Amino acid sequence: MSVRLVWSFIVVAALGAGCPRSVTPVTDAGPDDGSGLVSCSDVSECPDPDPSRTRCNGVCLTICNGADEACPLDSYCDPTGVCAKGCRDSSTCPEGQLCVNGACSTQSAQCSSRCDCDPGEICKDGACQSPPSSCGTQADCPRGPADRCEAYQCNGFTRQCFDPDPQPCAQAADCAGRPGCTGGAVCACTSSGACVPDVDCTAADETTTCGSGNYCDGTGNCEALPACTQPQDCPGGLSCNPGNGLCERPQDCVASTDCTLPPNTFCDTATGFCAVPNCINGGTRCTNGLVCSNASGRCVTPGGATCTNDGACQATEYCDLADQVCRVGCRSNADCTVGQNCDGTHTCVGGGGGAGQFGDTCVDETSCQAPMICGTISGTCAEVCSADEDCVACNARYGACTCGGAFLPVFCSPS
């Protein structure tokens, strides 16, 4: 039995069994004059009057914007971007015919598009075959599963195929034919429902072993890159890329001169990747009586008891949350003498007349101790910043803080 007939049987059987389609098409309104279309002078006269899904061109037409999968099986997305009667793929054509530009015709070729091939294959020069290792156009990406034959697209930057609307997997068998899981590659289904190559990996070879969109965790397994909004969202060794909202591995290096993207300006030769310089990886050395904190990588004064909040420390101490140790210093203005304020470094400073601290409610700039501002949206005293690393004092005092805001200037606020 040909591949086309096999898929025709699968699609028809799935529809007959009531299996849901991954893309629910909006069909034309229905019979009116025998043509199967409804006449209209305005989209409001169509059974589905939503202009984002329906267009009125004398008759009500379904908008598909180039996606055949948005149309019924006996329709395709024509060059004007609406569903038109005709074949969507060869599964609805008679035996021996292929679907070409919306019409069934006799062809000597094996396929006219990847929809005529098995999942994980492409159609090239009229024959189904394995996809190339990198893509230049969408045609280089393999057929998707079941009715989602056009699911995979080509990322013009990475030259790798990806699924803009990935369907979570439940088991390894669900990964067959997906990008990175073709050409004999075996994939595993992670607990988060992502398909990743089932291979032993290291951080050094993760680009080739794990593929685009994945990384190698600390146990030698490939995992999908986690989403992030702040540095704290990323596991060890990865940095948050705010441009795409994903945790990514910093650039590889052999010397710190290779590391040009702050804050990863130090080459950690133990891993071969650029990193934030600290006293753990050797990027910073502690002098003048300071010691290296194994918790944060900072050079700090020797601390006292361990803690998770100020209440666990003595009256003259505060809890340094970054290192989770008690340190000498003020917690609030109440710990300081009259006329002094407790600043972001937990030091009592003169002046200010009892003005507000970080996080205190405020009305204007005079309500807050210098150099803080009164946050426009939050209505609380906040420290001005230009990047998350500027919030180090806030992080030490209040936990994870982020740099941002709806208007300039931006400021540190609890994340």
MOPE-V713643 format. One record per run of one state. SS is the DSSP state (h for helix, s for strand, l for the rest). FROM is the first residue (numbers start at 1). LEN is the number of residues. Records with the same first field share a line. If there is no record, write none. Layout:
SS=FROM-LEN + FROM-LEN
This chain:
l=1-2 + 17-22 + 40-3 + 46-8 + 57-2 + 64-4 + 71-4 + 78-4 + 86-4 + 93-4 + 101-2 + 107-7 + 117-4 + 125-2 + 131-7 + 141-11 + 156-4 + 164-8 + 176-11 + 190-5 + 198-8 + 210-4 + 217-5 + 225-2 + 228-3 + 234-4 + 242-4 + 250-2 + 253-3 + 259-2 + 262-2 + 265-1 + 269-4 + 276-15 + 293-6 + 301-5 + 307-3 + 313-4 + 321-4 + 329-4 + 336-4 + 343-5 + 351-5 + 357-4 + 362-3 + 369-4 + 375-5 + 383-1 + 385-3 + 399-2 + 405-6 + 415-1
h=3-14 + 43-3 + 68-3 + 90-3 + 114-3 + 138-3 + 172-4 + 206-4 + 231-3 + 256-3 + 310-3 + 333-3 + 365-3 + 388-11
s=39-1 + 54-3 + 59-5 + 75-3 + 82-4 + 97-4 + 103-4 + 121-4 + 127-4 + 152-4 + 160-4 + 187-3 + 195-3 + 214-3 + 222-3 + 227-1 + 238-4 + 246-4 + 252-1 + 261-1 + 264-1 + 266-3 + 273-3 + 291-2 + 299-2 + 306-1 + 317-4 + 325-4 + 340-3 + 348-3 + 356-1 + 361-1 + 368-1 + 373-2 + 380-3 + 384-1 + 401-4 + 411-4
